[in-house]
Amino acid sequence: MRTEILRAFRFTLAPTSVQEQRLLRWCGNSRLAFNYALAAKKAAHEDWRTQVVALVDAGVEEATARKRVKVPIPTKPTVYKRFMAERGDDRYGIEGVAPWWHEVGSRVYQSAFLDADAAWKNWLDSFKDKRAGRRVGYPRFKKRGLARDSFCIHHDVKKPGIRLTTYRRLRLPAFGEIRLHDNARRLGRLINRDEAVIQSVTVSRSGHRWYASVLCKVQVDLPEKPTRAQRTAGTVGVDLGIEKLATLSRPLDPKDPAREGHFVTNPRHLARMAKRLRRAQRALSRKQKGSARRDKARRRVARLHHEVTVRRHAALHQVTKKLATRYATIHIEDLHVAGMTATARGTLERPGRNVRQKAGLNRAILDTAMAETRRQLTYKTSWYGSQLAVLDRWWPSSKTCSDCGWRNPSLTLNERMFHCAQCGLVLDRDLNAARNIERHTAAHPAPHQVPYGKGETQNARGEPEVRLPRPRVGKQGSVKREDARPSQAPPRRSNPPTSPRMRKGNAKPS
């Protein structure tokens, strides 16, 4: 089926030292433009709040005051006009917020204004429960050294300013050509065949590398059904873990199970880099703030973290592509990673226990990137004709016998082998869980299956959700993810502080 999709092609850049300084300057101006737009929005919001407080002090009910006060939040067109009037120009000695604007492409500022609009809308939609997923906090200013160095450029597709001059050179509007460390032959051929149109490019820095993510509209043939080989292989259940990166109910390679079997080894990228990171971070802590040597040590730490990220993503891409191309349906669990990695620190009144051990467990869980695995499987299954089915997170897959269905509610994490007291089955607990995931997700696929190219059907809050039945047992400790209970901690406060006269329970933006 011929379909037009948005697809990003990520290339590693090889800029010269002069070009790298220009890239940093453009990133700084993008950050300045975002902060400028966000300051205008916050000022309008504070004006609205001040008028509401004045009406409440005058005796008007708060709900009525909120509806009566109307203060428009400035969007990109309004902000851009104001910015043009206040930017100044150092060529003529005119002071302003950005008198050097002529040295930077104008689309860098416009894209940053659009990003500020998106950040404000995401917070507002999340605050009003119109946006699925975890709560989005109140937008914050981007600070140099903390925010990621990046900028985005859009162009007119009819008069393209972003284009490949060769397979090793990318041209950016108002910047010029920049050499690619990678080869863009694949994208270039798609463009030559009129199967891809460049929409925008995002340039970012990660560690010691610069990257260009070229967003394109691509004409692709998405398969409407699995291939014959995928149908022959059937379905597979995947249990993600720490000791093993993934445990499969069927071999990873159906044609050669001896080479790639049921278990995918966890590379433990962060643990392998721990010694080098420890030395680099200790050296960084000894350097004087603001010195050149501290900056050099900081770059070394960033480079090591970047290497861990690259290796982790490379390993996950290999596993997820094999799963998406070799099986017709992949069954996984709906893991609550944020709950699994919650801190055990506790409070002053009720201090936690085994805090250091729990911190090490959290670090190991995050190193496996379980959410990234699901994200990759979500879009890759739509590319290769397979399907992704998600099991309800409350189903006790590790505590249920995959042969007879008997459940052991007292199973602990220390027990790595599952022993069934009813049928006598003795099996690795992760392999037993993978078989349960495949079986029980296949029995109830409708509420949790992800159609081809349609994305997830369940949001992160689990709002229309159909849960599978789970055993009624006594109170258990949260030692396994299927034992997790909804968090009792108060939600993060998204709204900025209000006047003490205004009731906190009714604090809502305009």
N, C-alpha and C positions, 0 to 999 in steps of 0.2 A: 504494500500500500504506500503510494507516494505521499509523503507528509513533509511539511515545512516545520522545522524545529529550530530553537535557539541553541547554539552549541559554541562553547568557548575553546579556543586553541591557545594553550599556554606555552610561551617560548621564554627561554632564558636569554637575557640580553648580555652583550659584551661591550659596554660603553667605554669610551676613553675617559681619562681622568677629568678632562674638561667637560665632557658630556655628563659625567656623574655629578659634578657640581651643579650643572644646570638642572638635572633631574631632582636633586635635593632642593633647589630653589623653587621648582615648580610644585613639589610636594608641600613646601612651606606655604606657598600662596594658596594652594587648595585648602590647607588647614585654616589659614586666615579667613578665606571666604566662607568656610563652613561656620566658623565662630562668629563672623559678622552677621550671617543670616540667623544663627541661633540666638544671638543677643537681641536682635530685633523681635524675634518671636517671644522670648522671655520677657522683654519689656512690655509687649502688648498683653501678655498673660498676667503680669504683675499689675498692670493698669486695671485689667478686668477685676482682679481680686481686690484691689483697693476700693473700687466703686461698690463691689458687693459688700465689703465690710462696712462702708459708709452707710449703705441702705439698711444693713442689719442693725447698726447702732441707732439709726433713726426709727427703729421699731418695725421695719418691714420683715416679714418672714423670710428665712434664708432661701427656701425653695423659690419663692416669688422673686426675690432679688436676683437670683441666678438666671432666671428666665428673662428678667427685665433688662439686665445689663448686656449689651452687645458690643464687643470690641473685636474687630476683625483681626485675625492673625495674618501678618504679611507673608505672602508666598513669593515664589521666585521672581515673577515679573515686577512686583513692587520693590522687592529687595534689590534687584538688579538696577532699577532706575535710581534708587537711593544711593547705591554703591557708585554708580557712574557720576553722580553729583558730588560725592564726597571723596572720591579716590585720589584726586590731585594729579600732578604731572611734574616730575622732577626735571623734565626737559625745559620747562618754562619757569621753574622755581616756585611752583604751586604746591603747597603742603597738602597732605591728605592722608587717608588711611592706607593707601597703597600707591604712592606716586611712581613706583617702578612698574606699574601694570603693563606698560607697552613691551616689557621684556619677556612677558609670559603670555601664552595663548589665551585668548578671551574665553574659550570653551572650558578651560580649567576652572575659572570662576563660576561659570554657568552650571557645570556639573556639580560643583560643591554646593551651590544653592539648591539644586534638585535633591542632593543627598540630605540636606537639612530639612527640606519638606518631607522627605520619606521618613526621617528619624522622628519628626514631630507627629506625623500621621500614625506611625507604628505605635508610639507611646499612647496616643489618644485612643486608637482602636483597641489596644490591649487594656487600657483603663476602663473602657466602656464594654469590655467583653465581646468585642466584635472581631477580635483577632485570636486565632488558635495558637496554641503553644504556650511556652512559659511567659511570665509577666515581663514586659518591656519597661525598663526604668525610665525616669525622667531624663530627657536628653541632656548630655553634659558636653562641655567644651573639650576640644581636642588639645592636648598639651604636647608640646615638643618633647621628644624623648620617651613619651608613654604611648601616644597614638602611633599607629603604623604609618610609615611614609608611603603615600600612594596618591595618585590623581587619576581622573578619568577624563577622556576626551570623546565627544560625539562628533559626527560630521554629517554632511548632506550626502546621502547615498547616490544621488544623481550627479553630484560633483565631488567624488570621493577625494578626501584629503589624507585618509589613512589607507595606505596601500603597500603592497610588497613590490619594491623595485627589482629585487632579485630574490632567490630562495634564501639568501642569507642577510638580507637587509630590509628593514621596516622603516617606512617614512611616516613621521608624525607631523600634523599641521603645526606650523610656526616653530617647530623644533628641528626638523631635518631628518636625515637618514641616521639610523642607528643599527649597528651590526648585531646579528643574532648569533648566540652561541649554539643554538639548535639549527636544524634545517626545516624550512617551511615549505618543502616541496608538496606535501600532502594538501595543505591549504591552498597553495598556488594553483595546483591542478584543478581543485574544485572551483576556484574563481574563474579560471580559464574556460571551464566547461559551463559557466553560468549556473553552477549548482550551489554557490555560496556568495553571500553579499555581506561585507563587513558593516557592522552597525556602530561599534565603539571599541575602544581599547582602554584597558586599565593597567597602568604601570605602577608596580609596587616593589618594595624592597623587603627581603626576608633574609636575615643573617648578612652574609657578604655578597648575596646575589640580587640582581635586579631581574624582574619578570614582567612580561607583557602578556596580558590575557586579552586576546582578540575575540570579541563576541560577534558571531555571524549568524545569519539566517541561512540554514542549510537545507537543501532538498535531499531527503533520504528515503529509502525504501524500508519502512518498518515492517517486519514480518507479522502476519496476522495470526500465525499459529506456530507452535514449536516445530523444529525440524524432525525428520525421521529418527535421527540419532538421539535427540532429546526425548522423544516419546518412548524410544526403546529403553533409555536409562530410567525414565519415570520421574519419581519425586525423591527428594532428599531432605532430611531434617538436620538442622544446624544448631548445635548448642555452643554458644560462645562462653569462653572462660578465661582463666588466668594461667593455670598449669599448662593447658593446651589452648592455643589461640582459637581453635574451632574443633569440635568433635562432630563427625558426620554419621548419620545412620547408614549411609552407603559409602563406598570408597570414592575419594575425590576423582580418581580416574577409573571409570567403570571398565575400561578395556585393559588396564594394567593395575589391578589392586595392589600388587606387591610393591610397586614403585610409589604410588600415592594412595594410601589407605584411608582408614577412618579418622585418623588424627592429624591435625595440622599443628606443627610445633610452634610454640610462642617464641619469636626471636628475642624478646625482651630488650628492645633497642635502648631504652632509657637506662636499664641496669648495666648494660655493656658500656655505656658512656659515662656511668656514674663516677668512676675514678677520675677521668679527665675533667669532668664538670666540677668535681669537688676541688680539684687543684686550681682550676681556672677561677672559680668563684672566691676561693680564699685569697688568691692573688689580687683579685679585683677589690676585695674588702680592705686590703692593705694600702691601696693607692689613694693618694690625696685627691679629694673631689675638685674637679675643674682642671686637673692636670692632663697633659697629653698622654701620659702612660696609663692613666685610668681609662681614658677613651680607648686606648689600644686594648687594654684588658677587657673592657666591656664588649668590644667587637669580637674578641676571641670567644667569650661566653655565648654571645649571640650566634656565632658561627657553629659552635658545638650543638646548641639547641636546634638550629636549622638542619644540621646533618641528621639528627634524630628524627625530625619531622619528615624529611625526604625519604629516609629508609623505611619508616613506618608506613607511609602512604604507598611506597613502591610494593612492599610486601602485601598490603591489603588489596591493591589493584590486581595482583597476580591471582590471589585466592578468589576474589569476587568474580573476576572474568571467567575463571574456570567453572565456577558454579553456574553462572548465568548462561554459559554456552554449552554445558554438558548435560543439564537436567531441564525437564519441562517445568517443574515447580520447585521452588526453594521455600522451605518452611523455617521460620525463625521465631524467637520469642519477642514479645513487646517488653523490652527491658527498661526499667526506670533507673537509668544510670545516675541521675542526680541524687536519687534516694540511696542508691547503693554506695555512693561516695560521700555521703554526708559525714560531717565531722563528729567525733565522739567527745569533743572538748567539754561540752556541758556548760554550766553557768557557775557563778560564785556560790549560789545557794545549793546547787546540785551538780558538783563537778563530775565529769565523766571518768570512765575507767578504761585502761588499756588504750590511751589516746595515741601513744607513739606507734603501737602495733596497728591500730586502725588507720593511721596516716600512711603507713607503709602499704597496707592493703589498698587504700584509695589510690595511691600512686601506681600500683600494679594494675588496677582496673582501668585507670585512665590511659595507661600506656598501651593497652590493647585496642583502644579506639573503637568500642562497640557501636557507638552511634554512627561513626564514619563508615563502618562495615554495612550497616543497614542503609545508609544514604547511597552508597555505591550500588548495592544490590537493587535499590528502588529504581534507579534510572537505567541500569544495565539490563535488567530483565525486560524492559520495554524495547531496548535496542535489539536484543537477540531472540525475541519471540517467546521467552519464558515468562513465568509468573512468580510473584512473591506473595506468600501467605503468612500472616502474622498471628501467632497464638496469644491468647489473653495472658497478661502478665501474672494473673493470680492463679493460674493452673500449676499445681506442684509437680512439675515434670521430673525433678530429681527424686522425689519421694514416692513415686508411683511405679509399680512393676510394669515393664513394657510387655510382659507376657500374659499375666493374668489380671492385672489391674489392682492388686493389693497395694495398700498405702502404708508407709512407715512414717508417722508424724514426728518421730523422735530422731530422725536421721540428722546427723551433724556434719559440719564441713570436714571434720577430721576423717570421716569414713569415706574412703575413696572407692570402695567396692560396695555395690548394692547387693544385699542378701535378702531374697524373698522368703518370708516365713511360710508362705502358702504353697507355692509351686517349686521352691528350691532353686530358683534362678540365681546365679552368681555372675555379675556383670559389672564392668567399669561403670561408675555412676554417671559419668558424662555421656558415654555411649547409650546407656539406658535412657537418659534424658533426651538425647537426640532422636531415639526411636519413638519416644512418647510425643515429642514435638511434631514429628512427621505424621504419626497416626491420628492424633487428636485435632491437629489443624486441618487435615484432609477430611475429617468427619464433619467439620463445620466451617467450610471455606467462605461462605457468602459474606458474613459481616466483616472479614478481615482480609480478603484477597485484594490485591492491588491490580487493577486492570492494566492492559498494555498502555504505557505512556500516560496514565491518568493520575499518578501520584498516590499518596496515602489516602485511605478513606476514614482514618481515625486520627483525630488531632491529639496533641500531647496531653490535653486535659482529660481525654477519654470521654468526651461529651456524648454523642450517641454511641453507646458501646454495648455490645452483647457479650456477656461473660459466660464462660463455660462453668458448669457446676464444679465446686471445689469441696473437699472434705470438711466436715464440721469437727474440728478438734479443739483441744484446750488452748489456752494462751501460750504462744511460742515467742521466743526471742527472735529478733531480726538478724538471723545469721545467714540467711540465704535470700536471694532476690524474690523468690516466690512467697517468702514470709513477710515481705515489706508491707507496712500499713501506711495509710495516708499520713503525711507529716503533721504533727501537732504544732509546729512552729508557726508564728504569725506570718502572713505573706509580706513580701517586700513592699515598702511604701513607695508608690510611684509618684504621688502628688507631692510637690514641695510644701514646706511648712505653711500652715495657714494661721490666721489670727486666732488667739485663744478664745475670742468671742464667737468664732464660727465652730460649729459642731464637727468633730472629726469624722463622725460616721457619715455625714452628708457632704463631705468635701469632694466636689466634682468639678472638672474644668468646664469651660464654656464650650 
